[in-house]
């Protein structure tokens, strides 16, 4: 600018100098020429006047030419300056809009709210006529407006923007979405791609538009669309600023997605921790957590019962302060060794309470990051029974005559009680359930990557561990179900449910197992099947057990489930006829020998001892099916031919028995 100003001033001096020289030479030489050519004084005077008029005319023309050139340059400079000022003002607005968008990205935690603020900022600070953000709907192949500003005339309600290859998908927004690049249209009415929308755009005064792709995790999911009321609005600088805004929006969406995933992971972890704590709070074993400073960090309800005092007296206090003299006990020695050497322990130990009461406990300790975690079972009654039995055995010779019968009865009861207790402990104790639940839970946490990333082989091995643990838990649950049924503690809750949907859900569950073995699973359910009033969970359990049993003992061929209605069903001769459903599960498996049919529904029995080496299981599935069917007021039967297959038929009333 300084160079141009200096050149203009220099030219002005040159022009002025040339004019002065020209005027001087004109005056001097013209006067000399007139004196020579015009000796007559009157004629000389007259010609001098004409010479002066000629000089004025020539200088006037020269001055006119120079002034027009000067004013033309000034006018061009003025227009260029005004255009530059307009461009600067426009860029200032865009920079202000970009700044506001970045602030919204920093302070807005929700996606939809962020989109609305961005559109409003582009209208208020960016100087656009309209701005909207379209989000891709894969089902309809449409860009659905999720935020809009400046659309007072309902432009977006009168158009549809597609993302596929139809004509409505070749406009600026659809092209930007598919290509992943900005699409700039500086004249809506000269671009063939905008033909479907030109009428609506003309009525609303839109002359230029631009669309910029928005990405989430590097995948285009939507577009940022802006409209201007003057053609040629989007130049290089404007496009660069809007591209930067779209990139910042994509970055913000990635951050929001990561934050949402983190929150979901934290919520899942919290739920998992709550579930594990709830499990510990309600199990029969006493649970106690001691810190390295010997303070109680956690106790469940069973622990307060075993300690004979409320947990509030123990939590936060040291074991030595709560139980004076415990340092000399066997229990304290085991805990201290576990605390110091980080080795687990499992023993039966006697504990003397401050009031003199003695109790025997089955205690298991495990080192944990917080200190030591202990599980305990009160076995005082069992220990007293064993002690009494030993005393009776020691004095048996002295009292054999008068107490033989009494002792035999006591021995039988004691052995039965011991077997039942052992079976109960083997099924319900922490030796099975607590480690099993821990295996399943912590394996799930590792597979989710919450404790760090796993490679493929580690994920495969952990998946096998979790699958085995779940299978073992299913076996334990079968034993518990059978125990509850025989003890009369299993409750049946009759509620209405869709029987056809239950059949579809159960068959969908076992279909992958059948496909793994190369079996064809056929389902033939009558269209008349509708609502059934019964215990849906138990009905599903019966169907699932029968299907699993059929698939387990079938190596090739098919498994077929047929279901239909039965009229006038009577579970017993005394019961009234009622409507029922008949479900038949047929397979092409190994079949059952006639001599094995009588033991088929007995618990812990499989039809052949050789099969137990090939097919896993406890032999409880069919026994549970028979007992559940009876509880639901129905009946179950079987027909089979050795090496050709079996057919299990279950008939259940559609309404609970009265």
Order of alpha helices (4+ residues) and beta strands (2+ residues): alpha-alpha-alpha-beta-beta-alpha-beta-alpha-beta-beta-alpha-beta-beta-alpha-alpha-alpha-beta-beta-beta-alpha-alpha-alpha-alpha-beta-alpha-beta-beta-alpha-beta-beta-alpha-beta-beta
